[in-house]
Amino acid sequence: YTEEQMKEAIMEQFDGRKILLLAPVVRGRKGHYRELFEQIRKQGYAKVRIDGEVLDIKAGMKVDRYKVHDIEVVVDRIRVNAERANRLNTSLQTALKMGNGLVFIMDHDSGEARGFSKHLMDPGSGISYEEPSPNSFSFNSPYGACPHCNGLGKVNKVDYEKVIPDDTKSINDTGIVPLGEVRQNMTFKQLRAIAKKYEFTFATPVKEIPEQALNIILYGGDDALKVKADTNSDFSYNLA
């Protein structure tokens, strides 16, 4: 894309919509970036997008230095229309310079962003690509890792038939094999709370346990249930 082609594409695709022009300054790198945030703040910018979330820049701002981050400067927020074409052009030039030829246009309402690049672009589809970097080819980076195995080279799966080889058995009869024999521990206290809520017992055959309850046992759930502790108090545990 040339800058003029980018502007025309933005005017056409985002006409009448409010957008954010984002200049990427960090892509898939670790660090706290406190100095970078301070530098951006001194340049007069008020907001950044960090790992997909738009935030105000504050004095002393930093991120977790041990995690991989994407950081973009919010160069401008503007509603796209013919009257603001000159402002869009100026902000686009600024964002491209700051982002080394790459800019993201984010729809203010939906949060969806599209990238435009001065370097790599398919003229047929109009799709832009970032410049290749070592991260693009590293299994140890989210940009280079296989999305299916997350760079590990293998995928762990559970064999359901080995977890529940005989669904006519109950929990009392080790019908759910990984649970083992019934014991007085926190796992089985949580199971009793689930059984109470969904109206089954440990003597119920696994195939007759309500589907929602069995899914919670196997995969976790979002609801917090009260579990009786060893003391006289009840504690709420999220079973996710």
C-alpha positions in Angstrom: 0.0 0.0 0.0 1.0 3.6 -0.6 -0.2 6.1 1.9 -2.8 7.4 -0.6 -4.1 3.8 -1.1 -4.4 3.4 2.6 -6.3 6.6 3.1 -8.7 5.7 0.3 -9.2 2.2 1.7 -9.9 3.6 5.2 -12.3 6.2 3.8 -14.2 3.5 2.0 -14.2 0.8 4.6 -14.8 2.9 7.7 -16.9 5.7 6.2 -19.0 7.3 9.0 -17.5 5.2 11.7 -15.3 6.3 14.6 -11.8 4.8 14.4 -8.6 4.7 16.3 -5.3 4.9 14.5 -2.8 2.7 16.2 1.0 2.7 15.7 2.6 -0.5 16.8 5.8 0.1 18.8 6.2 -3.3 20.5 5.2 -6.6 18.9 5.5 -9.9 20.8 8.3 -8.8 23.2 8.9 -9.1 26.9 9.7 -6.2 29.2 8.1 -3.7 31.5 8.5 -0.8 29.0 8.3 1.9 31.7 10.7 4.2 29.8 8.7 3.7 26.6 5.5 4.7 28.2 7.1 7.8 29.7 8.6 8.7 26.3 5.2 8.3 24.6 3.5 10.4 27.3 6.1 13.2 26.9 5.3 13.2 23.2 1.8 14.2 24.0 -0.1 11.0 23.5 -2.7 10.1 26.1 -3.6 6.4 25.4 -2.0 3.2 24.3 -3.4 -0.2 23.4 -1.7 -3.0 25.4 -2.5 -6.6 24.5 -5.8 -5.5 22.9 -6.9 -3.2 25.7 -6.9 0.6 25.3 -5.6 2.3 28.4 -4.7 5.8 29.6 -1.0 6.5 29.9 -0.1 7.2 33.5 3.1 8.4 35.2 5.2 5.3 36.2 3.1 3.0 34.0 4.6 -0.4 33.3 3.6 -3.9 32.4 4.7 -7.4 33.5 8.3 -7.7 32.4 8.1 -11.5 32.1 5.1 -11.6 29.7 5.0 -11.1 26.0 3.3 -7.9 25.0 1.9 -6.0 22.0 1.9 -2.2 22.5 0.4 0.4 20.1 0.2 4.1 20.5 -3.2 5.6 19.9 -2.2 8.4 17.5 -5.7 9.7 16.9 -9.4 9.0 17.4 -11.5 10.3 14.5 -14.8 9.8 12.8 -14.2 9.0 9.1 -15.8 11.4 6.6 -14.8 13.7 3.8 -14.6 16.8 6.1 -11.8 15.1 8.1 -9.8 13.7 5.2 -6.9 16.0 5.8 -6.7 15.2 9.5 -6.9 11.5 8.7 -4.0 11.9 6.2 -1.8 13.7 8.7 -2.5 11.2 11.5 -2.0 8.3 9.1 1.5 9.6 8.2 2.4 10.0 11.9 1.2 6.5 12.7 3.1 5.0 9.8 6.3 6.8 10.8 6.0 5.7 14.4 5.0 2.1 13.4 7.8 1.7 10.8 5.4 1.5 7.9 2.7 -0.5 9.8 -0.6 0.9 11.2 -3.7 -0.6 12.7 -7.2 0.9 12.2 -9.5 -0.1 15.0 -13.2 0.3 14.9 -14.2 2.2 18.1 -17.5 0.3 18.6 -16.6 -3.3 17.7 -12.9 -3.2 18.8 -11.9 -5.0 15.6 -8.7 -3.9 14.0 -7.3 -4.1 10.5 -3.6 -3.7 9.6 -2.2 -1.7 6.7 1.5 -2.1 5.7 3.7 -0.1 3.3 5.9 -3.2 2.9 4.0 -6.5 2.3 0.6 -6.5 0.7 -1.4 -8.8 -1.6 -2.8 -6.6 -4.3 -5.5 -9.1 -5.1 -7.0 -9.5 -1.7 -5.8 -6.2 -0.1 -4.4 -8.2 2.9 -1.4 -6.6 4.5 1.4 -8.4 6.4 4.0 -7.3 8.9 7.6 -7.5 8.1 9.1 -10.9 9.1 11.1 -11.0 12.3 12.8 -13.7 14.3 9.5 -14.0 16.3 7.7 -15.0 13.1 9.7 -18.3 13.0 10.1 -19.1 16.6 8.0 -21.8 18.3 8.7 -19.9 21.5 6.7 -16.9 20.4 2.9 -16.5 19.9 3.7 -15.1 16.4 5.6 -18.1 15.3 4.1 -20.9 17.3 1.7 -23.4 15.7 -1.8 -22.3 16.9 -2.9 -26.0 17.3 -0.1 -27.1 19.7 1.1 -23.7 20.9 4.6 -24.5 19.9 4.9 -27.6 22.0 5.0 -30.1 19.1 2.3 -32.3 20.6 -1.3 -32.0 21.7 -2.5 -33.6 24.9 -6.0 -35.1 24.8 -8.0 -37.1 27.3 -9.5 -40.5 26.3 -13.0 -40.2 27.6 -13.5 -44.0 27.5 -10.6 -44.4 30.0 -12.0 -41.8 32.3 -15.4 -43.4 32.3 -14.9 -47.0 31.0 -18.3 -48.2 32.4 -21.0 -45.6 32.8 -23.3 -48.1 34.6 -21.0 -47.8 37.6 -21.4 -45.0 40.2 -18.9 -42.7 41.8 -19.0 -45.1 44.8 -17.8 -47.8 42.4 -15.1 -45.7 40.9 -17.2 -45.1 37.8 -15.1 -41.9 37.2 -11.7 -43.5 37.3 -9.4 -40.5 38.0 -11.4 -39.7 41.2 -10.5 -43.1 42.7 -12.2 -44.3 45.9 -14.5 -42.0 47.8 -12.5 -40.1 50.5 -13.0 -37.3 52.9 -11.0 -34.6 51.1 -11.8 -31.3 49.3 -12.4 -32.9 45.9 -15.2 -35.1 47.2 -16.6 -32.2 49.3 -16.9 -30.3 46.1 -18.5 -33.3 44.4 -21.0 -33.6 47.2 -21.9 -29.9 46.7 -22.5 -30.6 43.0 -24.5 -33.7 43.8 -26.7 -31.7 46.2 -27.4 -29.0 43.6 -28.1 -31.4 40.8 -30.0 -33.9 42.8 -28.0 -37.1 42.5 -25.9 -39.3 44.9 -22.6 -41.1 44.7 -24.6 -44.2 44.2 -26.2 -42.9 41.0 -24.8 -44.6 37.9 -22.7 -42.2 35.9 -24.9 -42.4 32.9 -27.8 -41.1 35.0 -26.0 -38.1 36.4 -27.5 -35.0 34.9 -25.5 -33.9 31.8 -24.8 -30.4 33.2 -23.5 -31.9 36.5 -21.2 -34.4 34.7 -19.8 -31.6 32.5 -18.9 -29.6 35.6 -17.2 -32.6 37.2 -15.2 -33.3 34.0 -14.5 -29.8 32.7 -15.3 -27.4 35.5 -18.0 -24.7 35.8 -18.5 -21.0 36.5 -20.9 -21.3 39.4 -19.6 -20.9 43.0 -20.9 -23.6 45.3 -20.8 -23.7 49.1 -18.5 -26.4 50.4 -18.4 -27.5 54.0 -14.9 -27.2 55.4 -13.4 -28.9 58.4 -14.4 -25.9 60.6 -17.9 -24.7 61.3 -17.7 -22.3 58.4 -18.9 -22.7 54.8 -16.6 -21.6 52.0 -17.6 -20.8 48.4 -15.4 -22.3 45.7 -15.6 -21.5 42.0 -15.5 -24.9 40.3 -14.0 -23.7 37.0 
